[in-house]
Amino acid sequence: MRSYRSTWSAPGTTKKVDGVGRRLLERAARPARHKPSRRRDVEAPPRTQWLLDSITMSAAFVRNGRLDVIAHNALGRTLHTRMFDSRTTDKHGRPDFARYHFLDTGSLDFFVDWEAGAAAMQHPEVGLLELTYQSLDLPVSQRAVRDLSLYTAEPGSTSEERLKLLASLAATPGGGTEATDHLR
């Protein structure tokens, strides 16, 4: 995994940010030029949730353009349990990768390292997971495209064994949330 090129600090946190992250932060820090429009919350269609539910050995979720998780499978929920349980979720209980990563100090213990196509995460239940991920465009209507992201482990690796254990936790009644409630 590569190391980060620069750091960003917020009260009580320090985050390492690569070039893309730095550009996003700089853009977000600029004053608004116009009043933001009201955003309409758009849920994922049922067929998208059916697709996610059929994926059992990879953590899968769908994000909108603001990085809100709008749908997920059980393993995706269990893998990212701390983000789902974070105070940074929106009023509908949806987590957001940007809010969690930059506003919750708990993300410092979870996201160990990442780069294009690979991530290392320290999960409280199963330990270090070195996963690959793939993000794909998922058209949901003529006007909307969402991002389908999948995390999986290399076959035969320790991370695959740990991901299988996490999948068994996710398969418990309640979609894996009961197995991780003690983390709240």
C-alpha positions, 0 to 999 in steps of 0.5 A, a space after each residue: 500500500 502506498 503512503 499518503 502525501 499530505 495530512 489534514 487536521 480537524 479538531 481532535 483528528 489527523 487524516 492522511 489525504 492523497 491528491 484527490 482527497 486534498 482537491 476535494 477538501 480544498 473545494 469543500 473549504 471554498 465559500 459557497 457561490 450560490 445557495 445550495 438547492 434542496 436535495 431530494 433523497 432517492 432510495 435504491 429501487 427494490 431490484 437493487 436491494 435484491 441484487 445486493 442480497 444475492 451477494 454473500 461472499 463480498 461486502 457490497 453497497 450502493 453509494 450516491 454522488 454524495 457518498 451516502 450509503 443508500 443500500 447494502 448487503 448484510 456483509 457490507 453492513 457488518 464490515 462497516 458496522 462502526 460507520 453505520 453506528 457512527 454519530 455521522 449518519 444522516 437523519 435517515 440513519 444512512 452512513 456516509 463515507 466522507 462524513 465518517 472518514 473526516 469527522 469520526 475519529 473512530 475511522 482512524 482505527 478502522 481504515 488502516 490504508 487504501 489505494 486504488 483497488 485495495 484497502 486494509 481495514 482493522 475490523 474489531 471482530 476479525 482483525 486486519 482485512 486486506 481486501 480488494 475493491 471494485 466500484 462500478 456505475 449502476 444506472 438506476 434510472 435515465 437520470 441517476 447513476 449510483 456507484 456499486 462497490 464490492 470488497 472481497 479478499 484474495 482466495 486462500 488468504 488469511 483475509 479470505 478466512 476472516 471475511 468468511 467469519 465476518 460473513 457468518 456474523 452477517 448471516 445471523 438474524 438481524 443482518 449481522 447487526 446483533 453480532 456487532 451491537 456491543 460496539 456501539 
